[in-house]
Amino acid sequence: MVKFYESKTTFDFTWDQVAQGFWQRYPNPESTHVLSEDTVYRQIRDGKLYSKRLLTKTNKLPKWGERFINTRVVKILEESVVDPESKTLTTYTRNLGYQSVMGVAEKVVYKVSDDNPMKTVAIRSATIDSQVFGFARAIQSFGLERFKKNCTKAVRGFNHVLHSMFPHQQKQLDILPHSNALVSQSQKSNAEKLKDAAKKATDLAKSKTHFPKIESI
């Protein structure tokens, strides 16, 4: 039986800030396992920014795991859609290798908090599956517990980046959903700004990290 996981996290930053910080999550003190990140696709369609990134991570294995997997490096495909009009950032991630041993698929939606427009909520859902006969249930349980711990680290790391980027966040910004100031720019203009911020973050990461050549996904 597939394991399911759901959680909700609140960030004390505006959605605009979270959307900018998303592209600069790495490196951070909690991401030493992330070896590289590479943007392999980016396009604006209908005012939305669509991206695909390939992340390379290390994955420490328990002794019994070495029986099924002979490497500690795993490739992660991250697909995302940024909608500046509805103020949502949706990400989909999944591992590309060893899916029959343990496949993890995750969806996260970042949106403006209903309780406080100055904050952003991240609604996370994930499935953990295994097709290893006789060991599937144990592997799924192990994967679920590890996923929970990784989520906690990911949130701490993202908060570290956001606090570094926005140390003097203004608390009285007029960002109510129906404010004229928020809707004064077109969808395409907002998407172009997000695309430019994402590109700058990618270029910065590339200057610090070597990325493998990617033929296709």
Secondary structure, 3 states (H helix, E strand, C coil): CCEEEEEEEEECCCHHHHHHHHHHCCCCCCCCCEEEEEEEEEEEECCEEEEEEEEEEECCCCHHHHHCCCCCEEEEEEEEEEECCCCEEEEEEEECCCCCCCEEEEEEEEEECCCCCCCEEEEEEEEEECCCCCCHHHHHHHHHHHHHHHHHHHHHHHHHHHHHHCCCCCCCCCCCCCCCCCCCCCHHHHHHHHHHHHHHHHHHHHHHCCCCCCCCC
